[in-house]
């Protein structure tokens, strides 16, 4: 009886792609080394367009370097950073491990630089300033300077040595005509202490096609008069405020004339503002931040620590949202666990009735979401 030996080279491409998607990075390297037909089946931009690498996890395996050398030309979306907080590694890792890690990550970055890999989307998350890996920050800047077609850049707590996010934005000037989204969110006060606002605004003026902008509200406030003129094509403005700005003027905002606020709709006619606050605000700060001139589409306020005047601030917040943003407000999330939502039932109902575009509302345990109407078609309407 003849034994049947299947030919693995004839496995359908659809089946190979389904298997490849669930494999780890090390198994993917073994997968592409089986035969030429298997390698050709997964050699497409679908699997390699978004490349996610964690410095403290993925670079421990040599397979990452081999895969980068094979499929670097398909990388269009690069996500790089640390997966776990740096202070945990400082207690566990010896100096030799940092040096070995620097060599591996440096080789990966050099491959991207020497091969002139052009990335459309770049995300740098949780990049910590450690003495042993400072060289990697400069290699990362070289890669950014080499980009000509960046469309989006995200800097989430990317703390390079002696370089705040302004230096990274300056490195993106070669992509000034293509860059459409900038997301800058810092959790460290060290970078904001050395913040140079005039270089920041001068750099932002070069990005003529910017449509989505995420920045600390303190930065936007202090350079409002210049930013509103340069960001004429902006459609979405994401402002956030948290404890990262506690060193800067102790959350004091400059006085802006009413005439400048009135020009907001004129200079930025299509923009919608999303405001996220993760700290306690006094009554005066709440009145300052929830500006009437802002076409506020989303408002999120989360705070956990109990304050005596927090209940009064919540009442002011609901009143300002109802009076100032009834025509544009779509989402409201207020999470203040130490304040009961029962005394604000009447205000919440009033806000819900006045804000015609409101889609979702959440006040601690009280939630409401607008139901989408099911569209019914006549049997002959599609003929």
VOFIMI-795323 format. One record per residue (C-alpha): residue in three letters; x, y, z. Coordinates in Angstrom, 1 decimal, m for minus. Each point is the difference from the previous one (the first is absolute). Example, Ala and Ser with C-alpha at 12.3 -4.5 7.8 and 13.67 -1.06 7.14 Angstrom:
BEGIN
<pt residuo="ALA" px="12.3" py="m4.5" pz="7.8"/>
<pt residuo="SER" px="1.4" py="3.4" pz="m0.7"/>
***
This chain:
BEGIN
<pt residuo="UNK" px="0.0" py="0.0" pz="0.0"/>
<pt residuo="UNK" px="1.4" py="3.3" pz="m1.1"/>
<pt residuo="UNK" px="0.3" py="2.7" pz="2.7"/>
<pt residuo="UNK" px="m1.3" py="3.4" pz="m1.0"/>
<pt residuo="UNK" px="2.4" py="2.8" pz="0.7"/>
<pt residuo="UNK" px="m1.7" py="3.4" pz="m0.3"/>
<pt residuo="UNK" px="1.8" py="2.8" pz="m1.8"/>
<pt residuo="UNK" px="0.1" py="3.0" pz="2.4"/>
<pt residuo="UNK" px="0.8" py="2.3" pz="m2.9"/>
<pt residuo="UNK" px="m3.5" py="m0.4" pz="m1.3"/>
<pt residuo="UNK" px="m1.7" py="1.3" pz="3.1"/>
<pt residuo="UNK" px="m2.5" py="2.8" pz="m1.0"/>
<pt residuo="UNK" px="1.2" py="3.5" pz="0.5"/>
<pt residuo="UNK" px="m3.1" py="0.9" pz="2.0"/>
<pt residuo="UNK" px="0.7" py="m2.8" pz="2.5"/>
<pt residuo="UNK" px="3.7" py="1.1" pz="0.3"/>
<pt residuo="UNK" px="m1.0" py="3.6" pz="0.7"/>
<pt residuo="UNK" px="m2.5" py="m1.1" pz="2.7"/>
<pt residuo="UNK" px="2.7" py="m2.0" pz="1.7"/>
<pt residuo="UNK" px="2.6" py="2.7" pz="m0.3"/>
<pt residuo="UNK" px="m2.2" py="2.6" pz="1.7"/>
<pt residuo="UNK" px="m0.1" py="m1.9" pz="3.3"/>
<pt residuo="UNK" px="3.7" py="m0.8" pz="0.2"/>
<pt residuo="UNK" px="2.5" py="1.7" pz="2.3"/>
<pt residuo="UNK" px="2.9" py="1.9" pz="m1.5"/>
<pt residuo="UNK" px="2.4" py="m2.9" pz="0.5"/>
<pt residuo="UNK" px="m2.4" py="m2.5" pz="m1.6"/>
<pt residuo="UNK" px="m0.5" py="2.4" pz="m2.9"/>
<pt residuo="UNK" px="3.8" py="m0.2" pz="m0.7"/>
<pt residuo="UNK" px="m0.2" py="m3.8" pz="m0.1"/>
<pt residuo="UNK" px="m3.1" py="0.2" pz="m2.2"/>
<pt residuo="UNK" px="1.7" py="2.0" pz="m2.8"/>
<pt residuo="UNK" px="3.0" py="m2.3" pz="0.1"/>
<pt residuo="UNK" px="m2.0" py="m3.2" pz="m0.8"/>
<pt residuo="UNK" px="0.0" py="0.5" pz="m3.8"/>
<pt residuo="UNK" px="m0.2" py="2.7" pz="m2.6"/>
<pt residuo="UNK" px="m3.7" py="m0.4" pz="m0.6"/>
<pt residuo="UNK" px="m0.8" py="0.6" pz="3.6"/>
<pt residuo="UNK" px="2.2" py="3.0" pz="0.1"/>
<pt residuo="UNK" px="m1.6" py="1.5" pz="m3.1"/>
<pt residuo="UNK" px="m3.5" py="m0.6" pz="1.5"/>
<pt residuo="UNK" px="0.6" py="2.3" pz="2.9"/>
<pt residuo="UNK" px="2.3" py="2.5" pz="m1.8"/>
<pt residuo="UNK" px="m2.5" py="2.8" pz="m0.3"/>
<pt residuo="UNK" px="m0.7" py="3.3" pz="1.7"/>
<pt residuo="UNK" px="m3.0" py="m1.4" pz="1.8"/>
<pt residuo="UNK" px="2.1" py="m1.7" pz="2.7"/>
<pt residuo="UNK" px="2.8" py="2.4" pz="0.3"/>
<pt residuo="UNK" px="m1.6" py="3.4" pz="m0.5"/>
<pt residuo="UNK" px="m0.4" py="0.5" pz="3.8"/>
<pt residuo="UNK" px="3.2" py="m0.9" pz="1.8"/>
<pt residuo="UNK" px="m0.3" py="0.0" pz="3.8"/>
<pt residuo="UNK" px="3.2" py="m0.4" pz="2.1"/>
<pt residuo="UNK" px="0.6" py="0.2" pz="3.7"/>
<pt residuo="UNK" px="3.5" py="0.8" pz="1.1"/>
<pt residuo="UNK" px="m0.2" py="m2.0" pz="3.2"/>
<pt residuo="UNK" px="m1.6" py="m3.0" pz="m1.5"/>
<pt residuo="UNK" px="0.4" py="m0.6" pz="m3.8"/>
<pt residuo="UNK" px="3.7" py="0.7" pz="m0.3"/>
<pt residuo="UNK" px="1.0" py="m2.9" pz="2.2"/>
<pt residuo="UNK" px="m0.5" py="m2.2" pz="m3.0"/>
<pt residuo="UNK" px="2.2" py="0.1" pz="m3.1"/>
<pt residuo="UNK" px="m3.0" py="m0.8" pz="m2.2"/>
<pt residuo="UNK" px="m1.0" py="3.7" pz="0.0"/>
<pt residuo="UNK" px="3.2" py="1.1" pz="m1.8"/>
<pt residuo="UNK" px="m0.4" py="m2.7" pz="m2.6"/>
<pt residuo="UNK" px="m3.6" py="0.8" pz="m0.7"/>
<pt residuo="UNK" px="0.9" py="3.7" pz="m0.3"/>
<pt residuo="UNK" px="2.7" py="m0.7" pz="m2.6"/>
<pt residuo="UNK" px="m2.5" py="m2.1" pz="m2.0"/>
<pt residuo="UNK" px="m3.1" py="2.1" pz="0.1"/>
<pt residuo="UNK" px="1.1" py="3.6" pz="0.8"/>
<pt residuo="UNK" px="m1.3" py="1.4" pz="m3.3"/>
<pt residuo="UNK" px="m3.6" py="m0.8" pz="1.1"/>
<pt residuo="UNK" px="0.1" py="1.9" pz="3.3"/>
<pt residuo="UNK" px="m2.3" py="3.0" pz="m0.2"/>
<pt residuo="UNK" px="m1.2" py="0.3" pz="3.7"/>
<pt residuo="UNK" px="2.7" py="m0.3" pz="2.6"/>
<pt residuo="UNK" px="m0.8" py="m0.2" pz="3.8"/>
<pt residuo="UNK" px="3.0" py="m0.1" pz="2.3"/>
<pt residuo="UNK" px="0.4" py="0.5" pz="3.7"/>
<pt residuo="UNK" px="0.1" py="m1.7" pz="3.4"/>
<pt residuo="UNK" px="m2.8" py="m2.4" pz="1.0"/>
<pt residuo="UNK" px="0.5" py="0.2" pz="3.8"/>
<pt residuo="UNK" px="1.1" py="3.0" pz="2.1"/>
<pt residuo="UNK" px="3.7" py="0.7" pz="0.1"/>
<pt residuo="UNK" px="0.3" py="0.1" pz="3.7"/>
<pt residuo="UNK" px="m0.8" py="m3.8" pz="0.2"/>
<pt residuo="UNK" px="3.0" py="m0.7" pz="m2.3"/>
<pt residuo="UNK" px="2.4" py="2.2" pz="2.0"/>
<pt residuo="UNK" px="m0.4" py="m2.2" pz="3.0"/>
<pt residuo="UNK" px="0.4" py="m3.3" pz="m1.9"/>
<pt residuo="UNK" px="2.3" py="0.5" pz="m3.0"/>
<pt residuo="UNK" px="3.8" py="0.2" pz="0.3"/>
<pt residuo="UNK" px="2.1" py="2.4" pz="m2.0"/>
<pt residuo="UNK" px="1.1" py="m2.7" pz="m2.5"/>
<pt residuo="UNK" px="m3.6" py="m0.7" pz="m1.0"/>
<pt residuo="UNK" px="m0.5" py="3.6" pz="m0.8"/>
<pt residuo="UNK" px="3.1" py="0.0" pz="m2.2"/>
<pt residuo="UNK" px="m1.1" py="m3.1" pz="m1.8"/>
<pt residuo="UNK" px="m3.5" py="1.4" pz="m0.5"/>
<pt residuo="UNK" px="1.5" py="3.3" pz="m1.4"/>
<pt residuo="UNK" px="2.0" py="m2.0" pz="m2.6"/>
<pt residuo="UNK" px="m3.1" py="m1.9" pz="m1.1"/>
<pt residuo="UNK" px="m2.3" py="3.0" pz="m0.2"/>
<pt residuo="UNK" px="2.7" py="2.0" pz="m1.7"/>
<pt residuo="UNK" px="0.4" py="m2.6" pz="m2.7"/>
<pt residuo="UNK" px="m3.7" py="0.1" pz="m0.6"/>
<pt residuo="UNK" px="0.0" py="3.8" pz="m0.3"/>
<pt residuo="UNK" px="3.1" py="0.0" pz="m2.2"/>
<pt residuo="UNK" px="m1.7" py="m2.4" pz="m2.4"/>
<pt residuo="UNK" px="m3.0" py="2.4" pz="m0.3"/>
<pt residuo="UNK" px="2.3" py="3.0" pz="m0.6"/>
<pt residuo="UNK" px="2.4" py="m1.6" pz="m2.4"/>
<pt residuo="UNK" px="m2.8" py="m1.5" pz="m2.1"/>
<pt residuo="UNK" px="m1.8" py="3.3" pz="0.0"/>
<pt residuo="UNK" px="m3.3" py="m1.5" pz="1.2"/>
<pt residuo="UNK" px="m2.8" py="2.5" pz="m0.6"/>
<pt residuo="UNK" px="m2.6" py="m0.2" pz="2.7"/>
<pt residuo="UNK" px="m3.5" py="1.6" pz="m0.2"/>
<pt residuo="UNK" px="m1.0" py="m0.4" pz="3.7"/>
<pt residuo="UNK" px="2.5" py="0.2" pz="2.9"/>
<pt residuo="UNK" px="m0.9" py="m0.7" pz="3.6"/>
<pt residuo="UNK" px="2.6" py="0.4" pz="2.8"/>
<pt residuo="UNK" px="m1.5" py="m1.2" pz="3.4"/>
<pt residuo="UNK" px="1.7" py="0.1" pz="3.4"/>
<pt residuo="UNK" px="3.5" py="0.8" pz="m1.1"/>
<pt residuo="UNK" px="2.0" py="0.5" pz="3.2"/>
<pt residuo="UNK" px="3.2" py="1.9" pz="0.5"/>
<pt residuo="UNK" px="2.5" py="m2.6" pz="1.3"/>
<pt residuo="UNK" px="3.8" py="0.7" pz="m0.2"/>
<pt residuo="UNK" px="0.7" py="m3.4" pz="m1.6"/>
<pt residuo="UNK" px="m2.4" py="0.5" pz="m2.9"/>
<pt residuo="UNK" px="0.4" py="3.7" pz="m0.8"/>
<pt residuo="UNK" px="1.7" py="m0.8" pz="m3.3"/>
<pt residuo="UNK" px="m3.3" py="m1.5" pz="m1.2"/>
<pt residuo="UNK" px="m1.7" py="3.4" pz="0.3"/>
<pt residuo="UNK" px="2.3" py="1.5" pz="m2.5"/>
<pt residuo="UNK" px="m0.4" py="m2.9" pz="m2.4"/>
<pt residuo="UNK" px="m3.7" py="0.4" pz="0.2"/>
<pt residuo="UNK" px="0.3" py="3.7" pz="m0.9"/>
<pt residuo="UNK" px="2.1" py="m0.9" pz="m3.0"/>
<pt residuo="UNK" px="m2.8" py="m2.3" pz="m1.2"/>
<pt residuo="UNK" px="m2.6" py="2.7" pz="0.4"/>
<pt residuo="UNK" px="2.2" py="2.6" pz="m1.9"/>
<pt residuo="UNK" px="0.2" py="m2.5" pz="m2.8"/>
<pt residuo="UNK" px="m3.8" py="m0.2" pz="m0.5"/>
<pt residuo="UNK" px="m1.7" py="1.8" pz="m2.9"/>
<pt residuo="UNK" px="m3.5" py="m1.3" pz="0.1"/>
<pt residuo="UNK" px="m1.1" py="m0.1" pz="3.7"/>
<pt residuo="UNK" px="m3.7" py="0.5" pz="0.4"/>
<pt residuo="UNK" px="m0.4" py="m0.6" pz="3.7"/>
<pt residuo="UNK" px="2.4" py="0.1" pz="3.0"/>
<pt residuo="UNK" px="m0.9" py="m0.9" pz="3.6"/>
<pt residuo="UNK" px="2.3" py="0.9" pz="2.9"/>
<pt residuo="UNK" px="m1.4" py="m1.6" pz="3.2"/>
<pt residuo="UNK" px="2.4" py="0.6" pz="2.9"/>
<pt residuo="UNK" px="3.0" py="0.0" pz="m2.3"/>
<pt residuo="UNK" px="2.7" py="1.4" pz="2.3"/>
<pt residuo="UNK" px="3.3" py="0.1" pz="m1.8"/>
<pt residuo="UNK" px="3.1" py="1.3" pz="1.6"/>
<pt residuo="UNK" px="0.2" py="3.8" pz="m0.2"/>
<pt residuo="UNK" px="m2.6" py="m0.1" pz="m2.8"/>
<pt residuo="UNK" px="m3.6" py="0.9" pz="0.5"/>
<pt residuo="UNK" px="m2.7" py="m0.7" pz="m2.5"/>
<pt residuo="UNK" px="0.9" py="3.3" pz="m1.9"/>
<pt residuo="UNK" px="3.2" py="m1.5" pz="m1.2"/>
<pt residuo="UNK" px="m1.9" py="m3.0" pz="m1.5"/>
<pt residuo="UNK" px="m2.5" py="2.3" pz="m1.7"/>
<pt residuo="UNK" px="2.9" py="2.0" pz="m1.5"/>
<pt residuo="UNK" px="1.3" py="m3.3" pz="m1.4"/>
<pt residuo="UNK" px="m3.3" py="m0.4" pz="m1.8"/>
<pt residuo="UNK" px="0.3" py="3.1" pz="m2.1"/>
<pt residuo="UNK" px="0.9" py="m2.0" pz="m3.1"/>
<pt residuo="UNK" px="m3.5" py="m1.4" pz="0.2"/>
<pt residuo="UNK" px="m1.6" py="3.4" pz="0.6"/>
<pt residuo="UNK" px="m2.2" py="m0.2" pz="m3.1"/>
<pt residuo="UNK" px="m1.4" py="m3.5" pz="0.8"/>
<pt residuo="UNK" px="m0.3" py="0.0" pz="3.8"/>
<pt residuo="UNK" px="m3.7" py="0.0" pz="0.9"/>
<pt residuo="UNK" px="0.0" py="m1.2" pz="3.7"/>
<pt residuo="UNK" px="2.1" py="0.9" pz="3.0"/>
<pt residuo="UNK" px="m0.7" py="m1.5" pz="3.3"/>
<pt residuo="UNK" px="2.2" py="1.1" pz="2.9"/>
<pt residuo="UNK" px="m0.8" py="m1.3" pz="3.5"/>
<pt residuo="UNK" px="2.6" py="0.3" pz="2.7"/>
<pt residuo="UNK" px="m0.2" py="m1.4" pz="3.5"/>
<pt residuo="UNK" px="3.3" py="1.3" pz="1.2"/>
<pt residuo="UNK" px="0.6" py="3.5" pz="1.3"/>
<pt residuo="UNK" px="3.7" py="0.0" pz="m1.0"/>
<pt residuo="UNK" px="m0.7" py="0.6" pz="m3.6"/>
<pt residuo="UNK" px="m2.4" py="2.9" pz="0.6"/>
<pt residuo="UNK" px="2.4" py="1.7" pz="2.3"/>
<pt residuo="UNK" px="2.3" py="0.6" pz="m3.0"/>
<pt residuo="UNK" px="m2.9" py="0.8" pz="m2.3"/>
<pt residuo="UNK" px="0.8" py="2.6" pz="m2.7"/>
<pt residuo="UNK" px="m3.3" py="1.2" pz="m1.2"/>
<pt residuo="UNK" px="1.3" py="2.3" pz="m2.8"/>
<pt residuo="UNK" px="1.9" py="m2.7" pz="m1.7"/>
<pt residuo="UNK" px="m3.1" py="m2.2" pz="0.4"/>
<pt residuo="UNK" px="m2.3" py="2.5" pz="m1.7"/>
<pt residuo="UNK" px="2.5" py="0.8" pz="m2.7"/>
<pt residuo="UNK" px="0.3" py="m3.7" pz="m0.7"/>
<pt residuo="UNK" px="m3.8" py="m0.5" pz="0.0"/>
<pt residuo="UNK" px="m0.4" py="2.8" pz="m2.6"/>
<pt residuo="UNK" px="1.8" py="m2.2" pz="m2.5"/>
<pt residuo="UNK" px="m2.6" py="m2.8" pz="0.1"/>
<pt residuo="UNK" px="m2.4" py="1.5" pz="m2.4"/>
<pt residuo="UNK" px="m2.2" py="m3.1" pz="m0.5"/>
<pt residuo="UNK" px="m0.5" py="m0.8" pz="3.7"/>
<pt residuo="UNK" px="m3.5" py="m1.2" pz="0.7"/>
<pt residuo="UNK" px="0.1" py="m1.8" pz="3.4"/>
<pt residuo="UNK" px="2.0" py="1.5" pz="2.9"/>
<pt residuo="UNK" px="0.4" py="m1.3" pz="3.6"/>
<pt residuo="UNK" px="1.8" py="2.1" pz="2.5"/>
<pt residuo="UNK" px="0.0" py="1.2" pz="3.6"/>
<pt residuo="UNK" px="m2.6" py="2.7" pz="0.6"/>
<pt residuo="UNK" px="2.7" py="2.1" pz="1.7"/>
<pt residuo="UNK" px="2.0" py="0.1" pz="m3.2"/>
<pt residuo="UNK" px="m3.0" py="0.9" pz="m2.1"/>
<pt residuo="UNK" px="m1.0" py="2.7" pz="2.4"/>
<pt residuo="UNK" px="3.3" py="1.8" pz="0.2"/>
<pt residuo="UNK" px="0.5" py="0.0" pz="m3.8"/>
<pt residuo="UNK" px="m3.6" py="0.2" pz="m1.0"/>
<pt residuo="UNK" px="0.3" py="3.2" pz="m2.1"/>
<pt residuo="UNK" px="2.7" py="m1.5" pz="m2.3"/>
<pt residuo="UNK" px="m1.4" py="m3.6" pz="m0.1"/>
<pt residuo="UNK" px="m3.5" py="1.0" pz="m1.1"/>
<pt residuo="UNK" px="1.4" py="1.8" pz="m3.1"/>
<pt residuo="UNK" px="2.4" py="m2.8" pz="m1.1"/>
<pt residuo="UNK" px="m2.4" py="m2.9" pz="0.5"/>
<pt residuo="UNK" px="m2.6" py="1.2" pz="m2.5"/>
<pt residuo="UNK" px="m0.7" py="m3.5" pz="m1.4"/>
<pt residuo="UNK" px="m0.5" py="m1.6" pz="3.4"/>
<pt residuo="UNK" px="m3.1" py="m2.2" pz="0.4"/>
<pt residuo="UNK" px="0.6" py="m1.6" pz="3.4"/>
<pt residuo="UNK" px="1.7" py="1.6" pz="3.0"/>
<pt residuo="UNK" px="0.7" py="m2.3" pz="3.0"/>
<pt residuo="UNK" px="0.9" py="1.8" pz="3.2"/>
<pt residuo="UNK" px="0.9" py="m1.7" pz="3.2"/>
<pt residuo="UNK" px="0.9" py="1.1" pz="3.5"/>
<pt residuo="UNK" px="1.6" py="m2.2" pz="2.7"/>
<pt residuo="UNK" px="2.6" py="0.1" pz="2.7"/>
<pt residuo="UNK" px="2.8" py="0.3" pz="m2.5"/>
<pt residuo="UNK" px="m0.4" py="3.8" pz="0.0"/>
<pt residuo="UNK" px="0.3" py="0.5" pz="3.7"/>
<pt residuo="UNK" px="3.4" py="1.6" pz="m0.2"/>
<pt residuo="UNK" px="m1.0" py="2.6" pz="m2.7"/>
<pt residuo="UNK" px="m1.5" py="3.0" pz="1.7"/>
<pt residuo="UNK" px="m2.1" py="m2.3" pz="2.3"/>
<pt residuo="UNK" px="m2.7" py="m0.3" pz="m2.7"/>
<pt residuo="UNK" px="m0.5" py="3.7" pz="m0.5"/>
<pt residuo="UNK" px="m1.2" py="1.2" pz="m3.4"/>
<pt residuo="UNK" px="0.8" py="3.3" pz="m1.6"/>
<pt residuo="UNK" px="m2.7" py="2.5" pz="m0.6"/>
<pt residuo="UNK" px="m1.3" py="m0.1" pz="m3.6"/>
<pt residuo="UNK" px="m2.1" py="2.8" pz="m1.3"/>
<pt residuo="UNK" px="m3.6" py="m0.6" pz="m1.0"/>
<pt residuo="UNK" px="0.7" py="1.1" pz="m3.5"/>
<pt residuo="UNK" px="2.5" py="m2.8" pz="m0.4"/>
<pt residuo="UNK" px="m2.5" py="m2.6" pz="1.2"/>
<pt residuo="UNK" px="m2.6" py="1.4" pz="m2.4"/>
<pt residuo="UNK" px="2.5" py="m0.6" pz="m2.9"/>
<pt residuo="UNK" px="0.1" py="m3.8" pz="0.8"/>
<pt residuo="UNK" px="m3.0" py="m0.8" pz="m2.2"/>
<pt residuo="UNK" px="1.2" py="2.3" pz="m2.7"/>
<pt residuo="UNK" px="3.6" py="m1.4" pz="m0.3"/>
<pt residuo="UNK" px="m0.9" py="m3.6" pz="0.8"/>
<pt residuo="UNK" px="m3.5" py="m0.4" pz="m1.4"/>
<pt residuo="UNK" px="0.0" py="m3.8" pz="m0.4"/>
<pt residuo="UNK" px="1.7" py="m1.0" pz="3.3"/>
<pt residuo="UNK" px="m1.5" py="m2.1" pz="2.8"/>
<pt residuo="UNK" px="1.6" py="0.0" pz="3.4"/>
<pt residuo="UNK" px="0.4" py="m3.0" pz="2.2"/>
<pt residuo="UNK" px="0.9" py="0.9" pz="3.6"/>
<pt residuo="UNK" px="1.4" py="m2.6" pz="2.5"/>
<pt residuo="UNK" px="0.8" py="1.0" pz="3.6"/>
<pt residuo="UNK" px="1.5" py="m2.3" pz="2.5"/>
<pt residuo="UNK" px="0.5" py="2.1" pz="3.1"/>
<pt residuo="UNK" px="m1.9" py="2.1" pz="2.4"/>
<pt residuo="UNK" px="m1.2" py="3.4" pz="m1.2"/>
<pt residuo="UNK" px="m1.2" py="3.0" pz="2.0"/>
<pt residuo="UNK" px="m3.0" py="2.0" pz="m0.9"/>
<pt residuo="UNK" px="2.0" py="2.7" pz="m1.8"/>
<pt residuo="UNK" px="2.1" py="m2.6" pz="m1.9"/>
<pt residuo="UNK" px="m3.1" py="m1.8" pz="m1.2"/>
<pt residuo="UNK" px="m1.5" py="3.3" pz="m1.2"/>
<pt residuo="UNK" px="3.2" py="0.8" pz="m1.8"/>
<pt residuo="UNK" px="0.5" py="m3.4" pz="m1.7"/>
<pt residuo="UNK" px="m3.6" py="m0.5" pz="m1.1"/>
<pt residuo="UNK" px="0.0" py="2.9" pz="m2.4"/>
<pt residuo="UNK" px="m3.1" py="1.1" pz="m1.8"/>
<pt residuo="UNK" px="2.0" py="0.6" pz="m3.2"/>
<pt residuo="UNK" px="1.1" py="m3.6" pz="m0.1"/>
<pt residuo="UNK" px="m2.2" py="m2.3" pz="m2.2"/>
<pt residuo="UNK" px="0.3" py="m2.7" pz="2.6"/>
<pt residuo="UNK" px="m1.0" py="m3.4" pz="m1.4"/>
<pt residuo="UNK" px="1.3" py="m2.2" pz="2.9"/>
<pt residuo="UNK" px="0.7" py="0.7" pz="3.7"/>
<pt residuo="UNK" px="1.6" py="m2.5" pz="2.3"/>
<pt residuo="UNK" px="0.8" py="0.8" pz="3.7"/>
<pt residuo="UNK" px="1.4" py="m2.7" pz="2.2"/>
<pt residuo="UNK" px="1.3" py="0.5" pz="3.5"/>
<pt residuo="UNK" px="0.3" py="m2.4" pz="3.0"/>
<pt residuo="UNK" px="1.1" py="2.1" pz="3.0"/>
<pt residuo="UNK" px="m2.7" py="1.5" pz="2.2"/>
<pt residuo="UNK" px="m0.3" py="3.8" pz="0.2"/>
<pt residuo="UNK" px="m2.5" py="2.0" pz="2.0"/>
<pt residuo="UNK" px="m1.0" py="2.3" pz="m2.9"/>
<pt residuo="UNK" px="m0.1" py="m2.7" pz="m2.6"/>
<pt residuo="UNK" px="m3.8" py="m0.2" pz="0.2"/>
<pt residuo="UNK" px="m0.3" py="3.7" pz="m0.8"/>
<pt residuo="UNK" px="2.4" py="m0.3" pz="m2.9"/>
<pt residuo="UNK" px="m2.1" py="m2.8" pz="m1.4"/>
<pt residuo="UNK" px="m3.0" py="2.2" pz="0.0"/>
<pt residuo="UNK" px="1.9" py="2.8" pz="m1.7"/>
<pt residuo="UNK" px="1.3" py="m2.5" pz="m2.6"/>
<pt residuo="UNK" px="m3.5" py="m1.2" pz="m0.9"/>
<pt residuo="UNK" px="m1.3" py="3.5" pz="m0.2"/>
<pt residuo="UNK" px="2.8" py="1.2" pz="m2.3"/>
<pt residuo="UNK" px="m0.3" py="m3.1" pz="m2.3"/>
<pt residuo="UNK" px="m3.7" py="0.6" pz="m0.4"/>
<pt residuo="UNK" px="0.1" py="3.8" pz="m0.6"/>
<pt residuo="UNK" px="3.2" py="0.2" pz="m2.1"/>
<pt residuo="UNK" px="0.1" py="m3.2" pz="m2.0"/>
<pt residuo="UNK" px="m3.5" py="m1.2" pz="m0.6"/>
<pt residuo="UNK" px="0.4" py="0.2" pz="m3.8"/>
<pt residuo="UNK" px="3.2" py="m2.1" pz="m0.3"/>
<pt residuo="UNK" px="0.2" py="m2.3" pz="3.1"/>
<pt residuo="UNK" px="0.0" py="m3.7" pz="m0.9"/>
<pt residuo="UNK" px="1.7" py="m1.8" pz="2.9"/>
<pt residuo="UNK" px="0.2" py="0.8" pz="3.7"/>
<pt residuo="UNK" px="1.9" py="m2.2" pz="2.5"/>
<pt residuo="UNK" px="0.3" py="1.1" pz="3.7"/>
<pt residuo="UNK" px="1.6" py="m2.5" pz="2.3"/>
<pt residuo="UNK" px="0.3" py="1.5" pz="3.5"/>
<pt residuo="UNK" px="m0.7" py="m3.0" pz="2.3"/>
<pt residuo="UNK" px="m0.2" py="2.0" pz="3.3"/>
<pt residuo="UNK" px="m2.9" py="2.1" pz="m1.3"/>
<pt residuo="UNK" px="m3.5" py="m1.4" pz="m0.2"/>
<pt residuo="UNK" px="m1.9" py="0.5" pz="m3.3"/>
<pt residuo="UNK" px="m3.4" py="0.1" pz="1.8"/>
<pt residuo="UNK" px="0.0" py="3.8" pz="0.7"/>
<pt residuo="UNK" px="0.7" py="0.7" pz="m3.7"/>
<pt residuo="UNK" px="m2.8" py="m2.0" pz="m1.6"/>
<pt residuo="UNK" px="m2.0" py="3.2" pz="m1.0"/>
<pt residuo="UNK" px="3.1" py="1.6" pz="m1.5"/>
<pt residuo="UNK" px="0.9" py="m3.2" pz="m1.9"/>
<pt residuo="UNK" px="m3.6" py="m0.3" pz="m1.4"/>
<pt residuo="UNK" px="0.2" py="3.7" pz="m1.0"/>
<pt residuo="UNK" px="3.3" py="m0.6" pz="m1.8"/>
<pt residuo="UNK" px="m1.3" py="m3.0" pz="m1.8"/>
<pt residuo="UNK" px="m3.0" py="1.9" pz="m1.3"/>
<pt residuo="UNK" px="1.9" py="3.1" pz="m1.1"/>
<pt residuo="UNK" px="2.9" py="m1.8" pz="m1.7"/>
<pt residuo="UNK" px="m1.6" py="m1.4" pz="m3.1"/>
<pt residuo="UNK" px="3.2" py="m1.6" pz="m1.3"/>
<pt residuo="UNK" px="0.8" py="m1.8" pz="3.2"/>
<pt residuo="UNK" px="0.8" py="m3.7" pz="m0.6"/>
<pt residuo="UNK" px="1.5" py="m1.2" pz="3.3"/>
<pt residuo="UNK" px="m0.1" py="1.3" pz="3.6"/>
<pt residuo="UNK" px="1.6" py="m1.5" pz="3.1"/>
<pt residuo="UNK" px="0.0" py="1.4" pz="3.5"/>
<pt residuo="UNK" px="1.6" py="m2.7" pz="2.2"/>
<pt residuo="UNK" px="m2.6" py="m2.8" pz="0.0"/>
<pt residuo="UNK" px="m2.6" py="1.9" pz="m1.9"/>
<pt residuo="UNK" px="0.3" py="m0.7" pz="m3.7"/>
<pt residuo="UNK" px="m2.0" py="0.8" pz="m3.1"/>
<pt residuo="UNK" px="0.5" py="m0.8" pz="m3.6"/>
<pt residuo="UNK" px="m2.0" py="1.1" pz="m3.0"/>
<pt residuo="UNK" px="m1.5" py="m3.0" pz="m1.8"/>
<pt residuo="UNK" px="0.4" py="m0.1" pz="m3.7"/>
<pt residuo="UNK" px="m3.2" py="m0.3" pz="m1.9"/>
<pt residuo="UNK" px="m0.2" py="m3.1" pz="m2.2"/>
<pt residuo="UNK" px="m0.6" py="1.0" pz="m3.6"/>
<pt residuo="UNK" px="m2.8" py="m1.9" pz="m1.7"/>
<pt residuo="UNK" px="m0.1" py="m0.3" pz="m3.7"/>
<pt residuo="UNK" px="m3.0" py="m0.6" pz="m2.2"/>
<pt residuo="UNK" px="0.2" py="m3.3" pz="m1.9"/>
<pt residuo="UNK" px="0.1" py="1.9" pz="m3.2"/>
<pt residuo="UNK" px="2.1" py="3.0" pz="1.1"/>
<pt residuo="UNK" px="3.3" py="m1.6" pz="m1.2"/>
<pt residuo="UNK" px="m1.2" py="m1.0" pz="m3.4"/>
***
